[in-house]
Amino acid sequence: MKTQKITKEQLEKIQTQQGKLRDILTDIGVIEVRKHEALHAQATVSQEIEENKKELEKEYGAINVDMTTGEYTEIVKEEE
């Protein structure tokens, strides 16, 4: 069986395309790692917020806090 080759230009085109694909896949991997880290950080902060809410509720009862001024109003539950 005789060995045959594609043209140099065709080979270079394939190599360039494969290089671009490899770079894109690497970028996707990095983005996925960053996404995982961001989701973990978000879950941690959400947990901290919930813990802080519980602490505030123990001290002040059920309240709504104005995030700008720190003033709060009590949450009045409607009786059924």
Residue pairs with C-beta under 8 A, 6 or more apart in sequence:
5 11
6 14
56 63
56 65
57 63
60 72
61 74
61 75
62 74
62 75
62 77
63 72
63 73
63 74
63 75
64 72
64 73
64 75
65 71
65 72
66 72
